[in-house]
Amino acid sequence: MKIATNNRLIHAVPLIVGLILTGCATKNGFRLNHDYPAPPSIKRLTEPGACLGGEKLAAVDLSLPEYPLFAKRQGRQGWAVIRLDVLADGQTANVDIRQSAPGKIFDRVSKNAVRKWRFKPVGGKGLSHCLVFIDYRLGQVRIGQ
């Protein structure tokens, strides 16, 4: 009788461990391990005369960057402020990081995504020194604060 009880217990252990691990998993695979760094004031970062006419920008392709896998696994959060020009034909140019936190974790994916953005043609000389805030928080990516 004692042997049968031990066999049942041995077979139940993997099931119990599996249920515990399933309960610990998060919906999107993100487990917060680091605080969110305080974002900057975009108004303070904006240069005088920057992006004049930018309120009329209409996006054609505004694909969000992918949350970097290593950052997601480490539970890292952060943001990047990108400076860009929009050419007369709606393509982006001179894409650069204005400020980011923490470190350079989100810089590359942010720049690569913004380089691919397209807007409806803006005409004239285009727009210069526009800023965009990209937020990496709780495993998700958003544009704007």
HUZI-V515123 format. One record per residue. N is the residue number from 0. PHI is phi in degrees with one decimal (999 if undefined). PSI is psi as a letter, one per 40 degrees, with the letter a starting at -180 (* if undefined). D_LAST is the distance of its C-alpha to the last C-alpha in Angstrom with 1 decimal. Layout:
n=N phi=PHI psi=PSI d_last=D_LAST
n=N phi=PHI psi=PSI d_last=D_LAST
This chain:
n=0 phi=999 psi=d d_last=65.0
n=1 phi=-64.5 psi=d d_last=63.0
n=2 phi=-66.8 psi=d d_last=62.2
n=3 phi=-63.4 psi=d d_last=60.8
n=4 phi=-63.6 psi=d d_last=58.4
n=5 phi=-63.9 psi=d d_last=57.1
n=6 phi=-62.9 psi=d d_last=56.6
n=7 phi=-62.5 psi=d d_last=54.5
n=8 phi=-64.5 psi=d d_last=52.3
n=9 phi=-62.4 psi=d d_last=51.9
n=10 phi=-73.9 psi=d d_last=50.8
n=11 phi=-81.8 psi=d d_last=48.4
n=12 phi=-57.9 psi=d d_last=46.5
n=13 phi=-59.6 psi=d d_last=44.6
n=14 phi=-64.1 psi=d d_last=43.5
n=15 phi=-64.7 psi=d d_last=42.3
n=16 phi=-61.7 psi=d d_last=40.4
n=17 phi=-60.6 psi=d d_last=38.8
n=18 phi=-64.5 psi=d d_last=37.7
n=19 phi=-64.5 psi=d d_last=36.3
n=20 phi=-65.1 psi=d d_last=34.3
n=21 phi=-64.2 psi=d d_last=33.0
n=22 phi=-67.4 psi=d d_last=31.8
n=23 phi=-83.1 psi=e d_last=29.9
n=24 phi=-71.8 psi=i d_last=28.0
n=25 phi=-98.8 psi=i d_last=24.5
n=26 phi=-59.8 psi=d d_last=23.5
n=27 phi=-108.8 psi=e d_last=21.4
n=28 phi=77.6 psi=e d_last=23.2
n=29 phi=-105.6 psi=h d_last=20.5
n=30 phi=-122.4 psi=h d_last=21.7
n=31 phi=-65.0 psi=h d_last=19.5
n=32 phi=-122.9 psi=e d_last=21.5
n=33 phi=-136.4 psi=i d_last=19.1
n=34 phi=-70.6 psi=i d_last=16.6
n=35 phi=-81.9 psi=h d_last=12.9
n=36 phi=-69.9 psi=i d_last=12.8
n=37 phi=-58.6 psi=h d_last=11.1
n=38 phi=-75.2 psi=i d_last=8.2
n=39 phi=-82.1 psi=i d_last=9.7
n=40 phi=-85.2 psi=h d_last=9.6
n=41 phi=-62.4 psi=d d_last=9.0
n=42 phi=-59.5 psi=d d_last=11.7
n=43 phi=-69.5 psi=d d_last=14.1
n=44 phi=-81.3 psi=e d_last=13.8
n=45 phi=-74.5 psi=h d_last=14.6
n=46 phi=-81.7 psi=i d_last=18.4
n=47 phi=-57.8 psi=h d_last=20.6
n=48 phi=77.6 psi=e d_last=21.4
n=49 phi=-75.8 psi=i d_last=18.7
n=50 phi=54.8 psi=f d_last=18.0
n=51 phi=-60.9 psi=h d_last=20.3
n=52 phi=90.2 psi=e d_last=20.3
n=53 phi=-62.2 psi=d d_last=17.0
n=54 phi=-65.4 psi=e d_last=16.3
n=55 phi=-93.0 psi=e d_last=19.2
n=56 phi=-61.1 psi=h d_last=18.0
n=57 phi=-124.3 psi=h d_last=18.8
n=58 phi=-74.1 psi=h d_last=18.1
n=59 phi=-103.1 psi=d d_last=21.2
n=60 phi=-140.9 psi=h d_last=19.9
n=61 phi=-130.0 psi=f d_last=16.3
n=62 phi=-67.0 psi=h d_last=17.0
n=63 phi=-74.8 psi=i d_last=14.4
n=64 phi=-67.6 psi=i d_last=15.7
n=65 phi=-78.9 psi=i d_last=17.7
n=66 phi=-66.5 psi=h d_last=16.7
n=67 phi=-57.4 psi=h d_last=19.4
n=68 phi=-58.9 psi=d d_last=22.3
n=69 phi=-64.4 psi=d d_last=23.3
n=70 phi=-69.2 psi=d d_last=19.9
n=71 phi=-64.7 psi=d d_last=19.9
n=72 phi=-63.1 psi=d d_last=23.4
n=73 phi=-85.6 psi=e d_last=22.8
n=74 phi=72.7 psi=f d_last=19.9
n=75 phi=-82.7 psi=i d_last=17.6
n=76 phi=-129.0 psi=i d_last=13.9
n=77 phi=174.0 psi=a d_last=11.7
n=78 phi=-159.6 psi=i d_last=9.5
n=79 phi=-142.2 psi=h d_last=10.8
n=80 phi=-105.5 psi=h d_last=10.4
n=81 phi=-106.6 psi=h d_last=13.0
n=82 phi=-104.7 psi=h d_last=15.4
n=83 phi=-149.9 psi=i d_last=17.5
n=84 phi=-110.3 psi=i d_last=20.1
n=85 phi=-114.5 psi=h d_last=20.9
n=86 phi=-72.8 psi=i d_last=24.6
n=87 phi=-54.5 psi=d d_last=26.7
n=88 phi=-84.9 psi=e d_last=27.2
n=89 phi=96.4 psi=e d_last=23.5
n=90 phi=-80.9 psi=i d_last=23.5
n=91 phi=-91.9 psi=i d_last=21.1
n=92 phi=-150.3 psi=i d_last=22.8
n=93 phi=50.8 psi=f d_last=22.4
n=94 phi=-76.8 psi=h d_last=19.4
n=95 phi=-150.0 psi=i d_last=18.7
n=96 phi=-80.4 psi=h d_last=16.4
n=97 phi=-87.8 psi=d d_last=15.4
n=98 phi=-164.7 psi=i d_last=14.2
n=99 phi=-155.2 psi=i d_last=13.4
n=100 phi=-155.3 psi=i d_last=14.1
n=101 phi=-82.9 psi=i d_last=16.3
n=102 phi=46.7 psi=b d_last=19.0
n=103 phi=-117.8 psi=f d_last=19.1
n=104 phi=-58.7 psi=d d_last=18.4
n=105 phi=-106.0 psi=e d_last=15.8
n=106 phi=-62.6 psi=d d_last=17.0
n=107 phi=-62.0 psi=d d_last=19.7
n=108 phi=-66.4 psi=d d_last=18.1
n=109 phi=-66.2 psi=d d_last=15.1
n=110 phi=-61.6 psi=d d_last=17.7
n=111 phi=-61.4 psi=d d_last=20.0
n=112 phi=-67.1 psi=d d_last=17.7
n=113 phi=-65.2 psi=d d_last=16.6
n=114 phi=-59.9 psi=d d_last=20.3
n=115 phi=-88.3 psi=e d_last=21.1
n=116 phi=-62.7 psi=i d_last=18.9
n=117 phi=-135.7 psi=i d_last=21.0
n=118 phi=-123.2 psi=i d_last=20.7
n=119 phi=-63.7 psi=i d_last=23.4
n=120 phi=-51.5 psi=h d_last=25.6
n=121 phi=-103.1 psi=e d_last=24.6
n=122 phi=69.7 psi=a d_last=28.0
n=123 phi=55.1 psi=b d_last=29.3
n=124 phi=-93.4 psi=e d_last=28.1
n=125 phi=83.5 psi=a d_last=24.6
n=126 phi=-121.1 psi=i d_last=21.4
n=127 phi=-128.3 psi=i d_last=20.9
n=128 phi=59.5 psi=f d_last=18.4
n=129 phi=-80.3 psi=i d_last=15.3
n=130 phi=-117.3 psi=i d_last=12.0
n=131 phi=-135.7 psi=h d_last=9.4
n=132 phi=-103.0 psi=h d_last=6.6
n=133 phi=-115.2 psi=h d_last=7.8
n=134 phi=-106.0 psi=h d_last=7.1
n=135 phi=-115.9 psi=g d_last=10.5
n=136 phi=-139.2 psi=h d_last=11.0
n=137 phi=51.6 psi=f d_last=14.2
n=138 phi=79.3 psi=e d_last=15.7
n=139 phi=-122.9 psi=i d_last=13.2
n=140 phi=-116.7 psi=h d_last=11.1
n=141 phi=-138.2 psi=i d_last=8.1
n=142 phi=-104.1 psi=h d_last=6.9
n=143 phi=93.9 psi=i d_last=3.8
n=144 phi=-90.2 psi=* d_last=0.0
